[in-house]
Amino acid sequence: MRGWADLLLCSTVLVAAWVRTPVGAIARNTVAWVRDTPREDVLASFRTTLPERLEASIASLPGLTADTLASAAPAAGGWTPALRTAAAAHLGADTVTTLVGLDAQDPEAALELHTIGATARDRAISRARAAGAVAPETLDAHARYLSADDARKASEEVSQVLSLATALELAWPVDPAARISSPFGERVHPTLKTKRMHEGVDIPLLVGTPVHAAGSGRVARARTDGVNGMHVIIDHGHRVRSAYCHGSAIHVERGARIDQGTHVMDSGNTGRSTGPHLHFGLRIAGRPVDPAPFRRKLPTPAALPRPDLPVLQSDSEAVSPPASVAPDPAG
């Protein structure tokens, strides 16, 4: 009997190793190489996904446009339309009025009061102040003084609502009508011929097209490498970052504070790319998120060309270049 139990245990371990570990991914890729079939992304086994609740909140968002947010009630104190939309998606529409009543000027405080109550929050703030923390009233400053359970709840509700609101306030870096040639998600890489996660969207553009910051923040990276080419990464706060890759020129420096709409880069064809385009990526809490649902029809700066220009293929399409680029209705 013991022999059968050991055999079952070994079989379970081998199956788990084959399916869920990097070693298994390498072995599967070896088999795929022998059979001459598409290979997968070995690094996928190292990646984690968004928290389920945040992922569900993003999926529940309607197709937001500037008109949708503009039609919402004006900002009540610190509660912008994006913040109210994020709170409604994450906590329920009926909760928003309660939150505004708790603190109309400081949404973070209202969210924390709703989540863990005033007693736990005040105690953590007092401890943070005694320890000499800067701005002890902020969650980042006093989170370490919360109990493990309260800290988890604050992360799930406060941090995730603020992250979602920050993402909702981002603009599209180029003309929102420009076509997306390769969407976010798993695909067979056009040059590596392996199955990989495409952690952003590709937007075919002529070389030299101005690329603007999707939101205000700090430039976390502005450099060149062999994969991303000339690229810029902007930290927008609340664990939200945007990335702009394959440029032909960079116009900002690492560490700089910039505003939404700042000209950060010109599009190009550098790095691992098969045609002029912009790879635009969005990360929330360190995880890649599809930026397409956050695309809104914001006013386009006059400097941005309209999408009726001839464009070559992007790094996701090995096809003949179209005569013109039509607006992409999928968003």
C-alpha positions as CSV (number, residue, x, y, z in Angstrom):
1,M,0.0,0.0,0.0
2,R,2.8,2.3,0.9
3,G,4.4,1.7,-2.5
4,W,1.2,2.9,-4.3
5,A,1.1,6.0,-2.1
6,D,4.7,6.8,-2.9
7,L,4.0,6.3,-6.6
8,L,1.0,8.6,-6.4
9,L,3.0,11.3,-4.6
10,C,5.9,11.1,-7.1
11,S,3.4,11.3,-10.0
12,T,1.8,14.4,-8.4
13,V,5.1,16.1,-7.9
14,L,6.2,15.4,-11.5
15,V,3.0,16.7,-13.0
16,A,3.2,19.8,-10.8
17,A,6.8,20.3,-11.9
18,W,5.9,19.9,-15.5
19,V,3.0,22.3,-15.4
20,R,4.0,24.9,-12.8
21,T,7.8,25.4,-12.7
22,P,10.4,27.0,-14.9
23,V,12.1,23.6,-15.3
24,G,8.9,22.2,-16.7
25,A,8.5,25.2,-19.0
26,I,12.0,24.5,-20.4
27,A,11.2,20.8,-20.9
28,R,7.9,21.7,-22.7
29,N,9.8,24.2,-24.9
30,T,12.4,21.4,-25.7
31,V,9.5,19.1,-26.8
32,A,8.0,21.9,-28.9
33,W,11.3,22.6,-30.5
34,V,11.7,19.0,-31.5
35,R,8.2,18.9,-32.9
36,D,8.7,22.3,-34.6
37,T,5.6,23.8,-32.9
38,P,5.3,27.2,-31.3
39,R,7.2,27.6,-28.0
40,E,5.9,29.3,-24.9
41,D,7.4,32.0,-22.7
42,V,9.6,30.4,-20.1
43,L,9.4,33.5,-17.9
44,A,5.6,33.1,-17.6
45,S,6.0,30.7,-14.8
46,F,7.8,33.4,-12.7
47,R,5.0,35.9,-13.2
48,T,2.1,36.6,-10.8
49,T,-1.3,37.9,-11.7
50,L,-3.3,40.8,-10.4
51,P,-5.2,40.3,-7.1
52,E,-8.5,38.7,-8.0
53,R,-10.6,41.5,-6.5
54,L,-8.7,44.2,-8.4
55,E,-8.9,42.2,-11.6
56,A,-12.6,41.8,-11.2
57,S,-13.0,45.6,-10.5
58,I,-11.1,46.4,-13.8
59,A,-13.3,43.9,-15.7
60,S,-16.4,45.5,-14.3
61,L,-15.5,49.0,-15.5
62,P,-17.7,50.3,-18.4
63,G,-16.1,51.5,-21.6
64,L,-15.0,54.8,-20.2
65,T,-14.8,58.0,-22.3
66,A,-14.2,61.6,-21.4
67,D,-18.0,62.1,-21.9
68,T,-18.7,59.3,-19.3
69,L,-16.5,60.9,-16.7
70,A,-17.6,64.4,-17.5
71,S,-21.3,63.4,-17.0
72,A,-20.6,62.3,-13.5
73,A,-21.2,64.8,-10.6
74,P,-18.5,67.4,-10.1
75,A,-15.7,66.7,-7.7
76,A,-16.9,66.8,-4.1
77,G,-13.8,68.0,-2.3
78,G,-11.1,65.5,-3.1
79,W,-13.5,63.0,-4.7
80,T,-12.9,63.3,-8.5
81,P,-15.1,61.4,-11.0
82,A,-12.3,58.9,-11.5
83,L,-12.0,58.3,-7.7
84,R,-15.8,57.8,-7.4
85,T,-15.8,55.5,-10.4
86,A,-13.0,53.4,-9.0
87,A,-14.7,53.2,-5.6
88,A,-18.0,52.2,-7.1
89,A,-16.3,49.5,-9.2
90,H,-14.3,48.1,-6.3
91,L,-16.7,48.6,-3.3
92,G,-20.1,49.1,-4.9
93,A,-22.0,52.2,-6.1
94,D,-23.9,52.5,-2.8
95,T,-20.7,52.9,-0.9
96,V,-19.5,56.1,-2.5
97,T,-22.0,58.4,-0.7
98,T,-20.8,56.9,2.6
99,L,-17.2,57.4,1.8
100,V,-17.7,61.1,0.8
101,G,-19.5,61.6,4.1
102,L,-16.6,60.1,6.1
103,D,-14.1,62.6,4.7
104,A,-14.9,64.8,1.7
105,Q,-11.5,66.2,1.4
106,D,-9.2,63.2,1.8
107,P,-10.4,60.1,-0.1
108,E,-7.5,58.0,1.3
109,A,-8.6,58.7,4.8
110,A,-12.2,58.0,4.0
111,L,-11.4,54.7,2.4
112,E,-9.2,53.7,5.4
113,L,-11.9,54.7,7.9
114,H,-14.5,52.7,6.0
115,T,-12.1,49.7,5.9
116,I,-10.6,49.4,9.4
117,G,-12.3,52.1,11.5
118,A,-11.1,55.2,13.3
119,T,-9.7,53.5,16.3
120,A,-7.2,51.3,14.4
121,R,-6.3,54.2,12.1
122,D,-5.7,56.7,14.9
123,R,-3.6,54.2,16.9
124,A,-1.3,53.6,13.8
125,I,-1.0,57.3,13.1
126,S,0.0,58.0,16.7
127,R,2.7,55.3,16.5
128,A,4.0,56.6,13.2
129,R,4.1,60.1,14.6
130,A,6.0,59.0,17.6
131,A,8.5,57.2,15.4
132,G,9.1,60.4,13.5
133,A,7.4,59.4,10.3
134,V,6.9,62.1,7.6
135,A,3.2,62.8,7.0
136,P,2.0,60.0,9.5
137,E,-1.6,60.5,8.4
138,T,-0.9,58.8,5.0
139,L,-1.4,55.1,4.7
140,D,2.1,54.6,3.4
141,A,3.6,56.2,6.5
142,H,1.6,54.3,9.1
143,A,0.7,51.0,7.4
144,R,3.5,49.2,9.2
145,Y,1.9,50.1,12.5
146,L,-1.4,48.4,11.6
147,S,-2.2,44.8,12.6
148,A,-1.5,42.2,9.9
149,D,-5.3,41.9,9.2
150,D,-5.9,45.6,9.0
151,A,-2.9,46.1,6.8
152,R,-4.2,43.4,4.4
153,K,-7.6,45.0,4.3
154,A,-6.1,48.4,3.7
155,S,-4.1,47.0,0.8
156,E,-7.1,45.4,-0.7
157,E,-9.5,48.3,-0.4
158,V,-7.6,51.6,0.0
159,S,-4.5,50.9,-2.1
160,Q,-6.4,49.2,-4.9
161,V,-9.1,51.9,-5.2
162,L,-6.4,54.6,-5.4
163,S,-4.5,52.5,-8.0
164,L,-7.6,52.1,-10.1
165,A,-8.4,55.8,-9.9
166,T,-4.9,56.8,-10.9
167,A,-5.1,54.5,-13.9
168,L,-8.5,56.0,-14.9
169,E,-7.1,59.4,-14.9
170,L,-4.4,58.5,-17.5
171,A,-4.7,59.8,-21.0
172,W,-3.8,58.0,-24.2
173,P,-0.1,58.9,-25.2
174,V,-1.0,59.5,-28.8
175,D,-4.1,60.1,-30.8
176,P,-6.8,57.8,-29.2
177,A,-8.2,57.0,-32.7
178,A,-4.9,55.4,-33.7
179,R,-5.2,51.7,-34.5
180,I,-4.0,49.0,-32.1
181,S,-2.2,46.4,-34.2
182,S,-1.4,44.0,-31.5
183,P,-3.5,43.9,-28.3
184,F,-2.5,42.9,-24.8
185,G,-2.3,39.2,-24.1
186,E,-0.6,35.9,-25.0
187,R,0.7,35.6,-28.5
188,V,3.4,34.0,-30.6
189,H,6.2,36.6,-30.7
190,P,6.8,37.8,-34.3
191,T,10.6,37.6,-34.2
192,L,11.3,35.0,-31.5
193,K,8.5,32.6,-32.7
194,T,7.8,31.6,-29.1
195,K,4.6,31.9,-27.1
196,R,4.9,35.0,-24.9
197,M,2.8,37.4,-22.9
198,H,2.5,40.7,-24.7
199,E,2.5,43.1,-21.7
200,G,1.0,46.1,-23.5
201,V,-0.5,47.2,-26.8
202,D,1.3,48.1,-30.1
203,I,0.3,51.3,-31.9
204,P,1.7,51.7,-35.5
205,L,3.0,55.2,-36.0
206,L,5.4,57.0,-38.3
207,V,8.9,57.4,-37.0
208,G,9.1,60.7,-35.1
209,T,5.5,60.9,-34.0
210,P,5.3,62.8,-30.6
211,V,4.5,60.5,-27.6
212,H,3.0,62.3,-24.6
213,A,3.0,61.3,-20.9
214,A,-0.3,59.5,-20.1
215,G,-0.2,61.2,-16.7
216,S,1.8,63.3,-14.3
217,G,4.5,61.6,-12.3
218,R,8.2,60.9,-12.0
219,V,10.4,59.5,-14.8
220,A,11.6,56.2,-13.4
221,R,13.6,55.2,-16.5
222,A,14.7,56.9,-19.7
223,R,17.3,54.8,-21.6
224,T,18.0,52.4,-24.4
225,D,18.4,48.6,-24.4
226,G,18.3,45.8,-27.0
227,V,14.8,44.7,-26.4
228,N,12.8,47.9,-25.7
229,G,15.0,50.2,-27.7
230,M,14.7,53.8,-26.6
231,H,12.1,53.7,-23.8
232,V,10.6,55.7,-21.0
233,I,8.9,54.5,-17.8
234,I,6.8,56.9,-15.7
235,D,5.8,56.3,-12.1
236,H,2.4,57.9,-11.5
237,G,2.1,57.0,-7.9
238,H,-0.2,54.6,-6.1
239,R,1.7,51.7,-7.7
240,V,0.8,52.7,-11.3
241,R,3.4,52.9,-14.0
242,S,3.3,53.4,-17.7
243,A,5.9,52.4,-20.3
244,Y,6.7,53.8,-23.8
245,C,9.0,51.7,-26.0
246,H,10.8,51.5,-29.3
247,G,11.3,55.3,-29.7
248,S,13.6,57.3,-31.9
249,A,14.4,60.0,-29.4
250,I,13.9,60.6,-25.7
251,H,13.0,64.1,-24.4
252,V,13.0,63.6,-20.6
253,E,15.6,62.5,-18.0
254,R,15.4,60.0,-15.3
255,G,14.1,61.4,-12.0
256,A,12.3,64.4,-13.6
257,R,8.8,65.4,-12.4
258,I,6.5,65.8,-15.4
259,D,2.9,66.7,-16.1
260,Q,0.3,64.8,-18.1
261,G,0.8,65.6,-21.8
262,T,4.5,66.2,-21.5
263,H,6.4,65.3,-24.8
264,V,8.5,62.4,-23.4
265,M,9.5,60.6,-26.6
266,D,9.3,60.3,-30.4
267,S,8.0,57.0,-31.8
268,G,10.5,54.9,-33.7
269,N,11.7,51.4,-34.6
270,T,14.5,50.7,-32.1
271,G,15.1,47.5,-30.1
272,R,13.4,44.2,-30.9
273,S,10.9,45.6,-33.4
274,T,9.9,44.8,-37.0
275,G,8.3,48.1,-37.9
276,P,7.7,51.7,-36.6
277,H,5.3,51.7,-33.7
278,L,4.8,52.6,-30.0
279,H,4.6,49.8,-27.4
280,F,2.5,51.3,-24.6
281,G,2.3,49.4,-21.4
282,L,0.6,49.8,-18.0
283,R,1.4,48.2,-14.7
284,I,-0.6,48.3,-11.5
285,A,1.1,46.9,-8.3
286,G,3.9,45.6,-10.5
287,R,1.6,43.5,-12.7
288,P,0.9,44.2,-16.4
289,V,-2.6,45.3,-17.2
290,D,-4.3,45.8,-20.5
291,P,-4.2,49.6,-21.1
292,A,-6.9,49.5,-23.8
293,P,-10.0,49.6,-21.4
294,F,-8.6,52.8,-19.9
295,R,-8.4,54.5,-23.3
296,R,-10.6,57.6,-23.4
297,K,-11.4,60.1,-26.1
298,L,-9.5,63.0,-24.6
299,P,-8.7,66.2,-26.6
300,T,-5.8,65.4,-28.9
301,P,-2.9,68.0,-28.9
302,A,-2.6,69.7,-32.3
303,A,0.9,68.3,-32.6
304,L,-0.3,64.8,-32.8
305,P,-1.0,63.6,-36.4
306,R,-4.3,62.1,-37.3
307,P,-4.4,58.3,-37.9
308,D,-4.9,58.6,-41.6
309,L,-1.2,58.3,-42.4
310,P,0.5,55.3,-44.0
311,V,2.1,53.1,-41.3
312,L,4.4,50.1,-41.5
313,Q,3.8,46.9,-39.6
314,S,4.5,46.8,-35.9
315,D,6.5,44.1,-34.0
316,S,3.3,42.1,-33.8
317,E,2.3,41.8,-37.4
318,A,4.4,40.3,-40.2
319,V,2.0,41.5,-42.9
320,S,2.1,44.0,-45.8
321,P,1.7,47.6,-44.6
322,P,-1.8,49.0,-45.0
323,A,-2.5,51.9,-47.3
324,S,-3.9,53.8,-44.4
325,V,-4.8,53.4,-40.8
326,A,-8.5,53.4,-39.8
327,P,-9.7,54.3,-36.3
328,D,-9.8,51.2,-34.1
329,P,-13.3,50.8,-32.8
330,A,-12.4,48.1,-30.3
331,G,-10.7,50.4,-27.8
